[in-house]
Amino acid sequence: MKGGAAAQRYAKALFGLAQDERRHREVRGELERLAGLFESSRELREALLTPLHPAEERKSALREIGRRAELSPLLQNFMAYLIDQRRLVKFAGIVEAYMELVDRAEGLLTAQVVAASPLDDRRKDRLRRALSERTGQEVRLEIEVDPTLIGGAIAKVGDLVFDGSLRTQLGQLRATLSGTGSGTR
């Protein structure tokens, strides 16, 4: 996890507050919008996420951003609190941890998939359905392409690893053939 234990604690606190108001999904959307703003503007990241400017200036800028991005008072107050605690630098990790908490609350798992080549929509859907059936929960895919796999894919869902890479399949075939060959001699 990017932000470590501190990010996890702050994400849990925000999640608890959002759940109290029955708004954890809305807060998720607000966090995604805010993270998108930070990703798209280096100046904004430097101005708000690093403590180079006085806290009051950063909070004032954050209020203006919050107004323009239509952020709830809950999220604006939380962000101001992070500034006061000098933890806004952990923002990316907090967002990641918050998303995981929302997913867990909604029974959604994320599968990290490493594929040898880009997957078309049909293959993505087939993989998502297969993983959902195996885990008994709805699964969302995060796909990374790694051409060194030669072929196939490896999917990790929580502690489970599903290795359908060509390298592994060839290794299993080799082990099967060598085991069969030694038994017939």
C-alpha positions in Angstrom: 0.0 0.0 0.0 1.3 3.4 -1.0 0.7 5.3 2.3 1.2 2.5 4.8 -0.4 2.4 8.2 -1.1 6.1 8.5 -3.0 6.2 5.2 -5.0 3.1 6.3 -6.0 4.9 9.6 -7.1 8.1 7.9 -9.0 6.1 5.2 -10.8 4.2 7.9 -11.7 7.4 9.7 -13.1 9.0 6.5 -14.9 5.8 5.7 -16.5 5.7 9.1 -17.6 9.3 8.8 -19.0 8.7 5.3 -20.8 5.6 6.4 -22.4 7.5 9.3 -23.9 9.8 6.7 -24.6 6.9 4.3 -22.5 8.6 1.7 -19.5 6.3 1.2 -20.1 5.9 -2.5 -20.5 9.7 -3.1 -17.3 10.3 -1.1 -15.6 7.8 -3.3 -16.6 9.7 -6.4 -15.5 13.0 -4.8 -12.1 11.4 -4.0 -11.8 10.2 -7.6 -12.5 13.7 -8.9 -10.0 15.2 -6.5 -7.3 12.6 -7.3 -7.9 13.3 -11.0 -7.4 17.0 -10.4 -4.1 16.3 -8.6 -3.0 14.0 -11.4 -3.7 16.5 -14.1 -1.9 19.4 -12.4 1.6 19.3 -11.1 1.2 22.9 -9.8 -1.8 21.9 -7.8 -0.1 18.8 -6.4 2.9 20.9 -5.3 0.8 23.7 -3.9 -1.5 21.4 -1.8 0.2 18.1 -1.2 3.6 19.3 -0.1 3.8 21.5 3.0 5.8 24.3 1.3 3.0 26.8 1.7 1.4 27.9 5.0 -1.5 25.7 6.1 -4.1 28.6 5.9 -3.1 29.3 2.3 -3.4 25.6 1.4 -6.8 25.4 3.2 -8.1 28.5 1.4 -7.0 27.0 -2.0 -8.6 23.7 -1.0 -11.9 25.5 -0.2 -11.9 27.1 -3.6 -11.1 23.7 -5.3 -13.8 22.1 -3.2 -16.4 24.7 -4.3 -15.5 24.3 -8.0 -15.4 20.5 -7.8 -18.6 20.3 -5.7 -16.9 18.5 -2.9 -19.1 17.8 0.2 -18.3 19.6 3.5 -17.4 16.2 4.9 -14.5 15.8 2.4 -13.5 19.4 2.5 -13.2 19.3 6.3 -11.4 16.0 6.1 -8.9 17.5 3.7 -8.4 20.5 5.9 -7.8 18.1 8.8 -5.1 16.4 6.8 -3.4 19.7 6.1 -3.5 20.5 9.9 -2.0 17.0 10.6 0.6 17.4 7.8 -0.7 14.2 6.3 -2.0 15.5 3.0 1.2 14.1 1.5 -0.3 10.7 2.1 -3.3 11.5 -0.1 -2.7 8.9 -2.8 -2.4 6.1 -0.2 -5.5 7.3 1.7 -7.5 7.3 -1.5 -6.3 3.8 -2.4 -7.1 2.5 1.1 -10.5 4.2 1.0 -11.4 2.6 -2.3 -10.5 -0.8 -0.9 -12.8 -0.2 2.1 -15.7 0.8 -0.1 -15.1 -2.3 -2.3 -15.0 -4.6 0.7 -18.2 -3.0 2.1 -19.9 -3.6 -1.2 -18.6 -7.2 -1.7 -16.4 -6.2 -4.6 -12.9 -7.7 -5.0 -10.1 -6.3 -7.2 -8.1 -8.7 -9.3 -4.6 -7.7 -10.3 -4.1 -9.2 -13.7 -0.9 -9.4 -15.6 -1.5 -10.4 -19.2 1.0 -11.1 -22.1 -1.0 -8.8 -24.4 -3.9 -6.4 -24.2 -7.3 -8.1 -23.5 -10.3 -7.3 -25.6 -13.6 -6.6 -24.0 -14.8 -10.2 -24.6 -11.7 -11.7 -22.9 -11.9 -9.2 -20.0 -15.6 -10.1 -19.4 -14.9 -13.8 -19.6 -12.0 -13.5 -17.1 -14.0 -11.3 -14.8 -16.9 -13.8 -14.8 -14.6 -16.8 -14.2 -12.9 -15.1 -11.3 -16.2 -14.0 -9.8 -17.4 -17.7 -10.0 -14.2 -18.9 -8.3 -14.3 -16.3 -5.5 -18.1 -16.1 -5.0 -17.9 -12.3 -5.2 -18.1 -9.6 -7.8 -14.6 -8.9 -9.3 -13.2 -5.8 -10.9 -10.1 -6.2 -13.1 -6.9 -4.1 -12.9 -4.9 -5.2 -16.0 -1.2 -4.7 -16.7 0.5 -6.0 -19.8 3.8 -7.8 -19.5 5.0 -9.2 -22.9 7.7 -11.3 -21.1 4.9 -13.7 -20.1 4.9 -15.1 -23.7 1.2 -15.9 -23.5 -1.7 -16.2 -21.1 -2.3 -14.3 -17.9 -1.8 -14.4 -14.1 -4.6 -13.1 -11.9 -4.2 -12.3 -8.2 -7.3 -11.9 -6.1 -6.5 -11.3 -2.4 -4.3 -14.2 -1.4 -5.4 -16.4 -4.4 -3.2 -16.6 -7.5 -4.5 -18.0 -10.8 -1.6 -18.6 -13.1 -2.7 -19.3 -16.7 0.5 -18.1 -18.2 2.0 -20.0 -21.1 5.3 -20.4 -19.1 3.5 -22.1 -16.2 1.4 -24.3 -18.6 4.6 -25.4 -20.4 6.3 -26.2 -17.1 3.3 -28.3 -16.0 3.3 -30.1 -19.3 7.1 -30.7 -18.9 6.6 -32.1 -15.4 3.7 -34.3 -16.6 5.7 -35.7 -19.5 8.9 -36.3 -17.5 6.8 -38.0 -14.8 5.0 -40.2 -17.3 8.3 -41.0 -19.1 10.0 -42.2 -16.0 7.1 -44.4 -15.0 7.2 -46.5 -18.2 10.8 -47.4 -18.2 
